[in-house]
Amino acid sequence: MSFPKHLASSTGSAVAIAALVFAAGTWVLPPWLAFLLTLAFAKGLVVLGVVIQMRAGLVSFGQALFYCIGGYIVGLASQSLGISDAFALLALATGAGILMALACGWLLTRYREIFFAMLTLALSMILYGALVKSSALGSTDGFNVAAPSFLGWTPQGDAQKQALYLLSVAVAAAVAIGIHRFMVSSLGRVIEAVRENELRVEYLGLSPRAVLFSNYVVAAGISALGGGLTALASGHIDPDMAVWTTSGEFVFIAILGGTGHVFAPFIGAIVFSVIRTFAIQEAPHFWQMTLGVVLLALILFLPKGLWSLIARDKPAEVAT
Amino acid sequence: MTTLIAILLDGAIYASWLFLVAAGLTIIYGVMRVLNMAHGSFYAIGAYAAAATVGWFFSGEHGNPYLSYLLLVGCALLAGVILGVVIEQGLLRFLMGRDEILMVIVTYALLLILEDATKLIWGVDPYFAYQPYRLLGISDIGDILRFANYDLALIAVAVFIGLAAWFVLNRTNKGRLLRAVIHDREIAIAMGVNVNAMFAATFVIGAVLGALAGALTAPAISVTPGIGVEVIVLAFAVVVVGGLGSIGGAAAGAVLVGLSRSFAVHIAPEIELFVIYGVMFLVLAFRPQGLFGQTLARRI
């Protein structure tokens, strides 16, 4: 079945419009909200990595591995190598994530279901264990990341924050369009087929492992990119980026948004960040409990996530 | 030589602790196919209940101090039974038969809820219940090695629980039925085994074991928020190494992980955490089903 072209392009223009609206917000939004959105977009990228694996039926409880690698690579490259350009730093972070995925992917693609979840978790905890004990990298405290420059331009004060916000909007939009293309490509469609029935995909002459491997590497790349962006925006990194509860948070956001569309993880991340900001102020001891109750409610009553509320009237787009 | 004895004893103590924590997790998985993340919370709640009760017990004249050991076990039983019954009957019962990975996420939600519930009940300040730990005194082994008898007693408790589990599973009628359910749920149902009752009983037993592990650990640590989250990933490592769902596997996994960690602590302390997950990773890389797990045929 060939995919209707107009839907693919409509998502592309929708992303572009959303990106422009958010970009225009640079001069309207209060600084705290712009900062919150910057981090939410970065988080959305990591969650997108979780989501494209969920489309293959794999739940990664260790996506924080790449989130943390991205963050630490940005921190290290800026501190030790003296690279200050944001684009170069993000490229390095993405590259490092992809390299790591190429190294682990051959092993991980042999596993499904809970074994995949456990093994990804183990990998991220190995990194956590190593970082916590490495005093050169600041052990449990981590270290600060210097403010980046943008192609030779080094903004100060508010301009710095605005530039980072714009950067996160641009990166998120570019990745969203790219991943959307990926999801509707023939490879992206086979990924869903692998989830439905792996053995039959094999009978069709395709290698599910090769498909899952490419998917895993793509997911790792964007998650590392999200980690790098987080490091730049927050100006600080620590080993908690790799701990398994961070991965759990990404899984939560993925389920919150749903896997139906490339927008979903970003919507999930924004809703999550806004609610968390208020919840931590108002009732810090109820925050995790709220998360848990919402997660249970989602699984029981809204298994396709928030996106299914938006897409309910347009079943044609749910498939994209 | 002294170092070797220290390593082996430390390893044995740590392995016993790991086994206590992992036993409930692996039993629940074996029977119900639920990898229960909330097991960490059972551990934490057991620890809090025990620490709070023992703290109260020693705060005044409440009788023979040795009664505190009974209190530890009593708290674990009570906490485990309440948690197990409420969660199994109130939630999991309605979700049985769903994807294994979905159940991981459901129990993750439970973990989040129980973590905050623990903070709401017992607050965020640490609890200390060191008296039962001190009460047993210290043994000198060789010239320089000193081990707390409480830790050594933990080894005996772990061995006892392991043997008890083996006996129940292999030598009693209920245990044989349970093994039938583990082996093939559908055939067991067809043969008239009341699988739902089995599930309920298993979950309560698993929860009690989790709470018991917490209660027995409480005197040796300061009970603070977050211990459940730390413990659950260790327990995962152990059961995954041994093969999910097998008691013998949990024991083997505990020994392997316990000894590896104790070697790391004595020889290269900076790689302690690294080693635990490294072992898990290596075992999974070469034997995905764990040391004692069975390979399953692929479904079409």
Chai-1 contact restraints between the chains, C-beta under 6 A:
chainA,res_idxA,chainB,res_idxB,connection_type,confidence,min_distance_angstrom,max_distance_angstrom,comment,restraint_id
A,V59,B,I101,contact,1.0,0.0,6.0,A-B,restraint_1
A,L107,B,A285,contact,1.0,0.0,6.0,A-B,restraint_2
A,E113,B,E100,contact,1.0,0.0,6.0,A-B,restraint_3
A,E113,B,I101,contact,1.0,0.0,6.0,A-B,restraint_4
A,I114,B,L35,contact,1.0,0.0,6.0,A-B,restraint_5
A,I114,B,E100,contact,1.0,0.0,6.0,A-B,restraint_6
A,I114,B,I101,contact,1.0,0.0,6.0,A-B,restraint_7
A,I114,B,V104,contact,1.0,0.0,6.0,A-B,restraint_8
A,M118,B,F236,contact,1.0,0.0,6.0,A-B,restraint_9
A,M118,B,V240,contact,1.0,0.0,6.0,A-B,restraint_10
A,L119,B,L284,contact,1.0,0.0,6.0,A-B,restraint_11
A,A122,B,Y277,contact,1.0,0.0,6.0,A-B,restraint_12
A,A122,B,M280,contact,1.0,0.0,6.0,A-B,restraint_13
A,A122,B,F281,contact,1.0,0.0,6.0,A-B,restraint_14
A,M125,B,V233,contact,1.0,0.0,6.0,A-B,restraint_15
A,M125,B,Y277,contact,1.0,0.0,6.0,A-B,restraint_16
A,I126,B,F274,contact,1.0,0.0,6.0,A-B,restraint_17
A,I126,B,Y277,contact,1.0,0.0,6.0,A-B,restraint_18
A,G129,B,L273,contact,1.0,0.0,6.0,A-B,restraint_19
A,G129,B,F274,contact,1.0,0.0,6.0,A-B,restraint_20
A,A130,B,F274,contact,1.0,0.0,6.0,A-B,restraint_21
A,K133,B,E270,contact,1.0,0.0,6.0,A-B,restraint_22
A,L199,B,I300,contact,1.0,0.0,6.0,A-B,restraint_23
A,W244,B,V233,contact,1.0,0.0,6.0,A-B,restraint_24
A,G248,B,Y108,contact,1.0,0.0,6.0,A-B,restraint_25
A,H285,B,D116,contact,1.0,0.0,6.0,A-B,restraint_26
A,H285,B,K119,contact,1.0,0.0,6.0,A-B,restraint_27
A,Q288,B,L112,contact,1.0,0.0,6.0,A-B,restraint_28
A,Q288,B,E115,contact,1.0,0.0,6.0,A-B,restraint_29
A,Q288,B,D116,contact,1.0,0.0,6.0,A-B,restraint_30
A,M289,B,I113,contact,1.0,0.0,6.0,A-B,restraint_31
A,M289,B,D116,contact,1.0,0.0,6.0,A-B,restraint_32
A,L291,B,L112,contact,1.0,0.0,6.0,A-B,restraint_33
A,G292,B,A109,contact,1.0,0.0,6.0,A-B,restraint_34
A,G292,B,L112,contact,1.0,0.0,6.0,A-B,restraint_35
A,G292,B,I113,contact,1.0,0.0,6.0,A-B,restraint_36
A,L295,B,A109,contact,1.0,0.0,6.0,A-B,restraint_37
A,L296,B,A109,contact,1.0,0.0,6.0,A-B,restraint_38
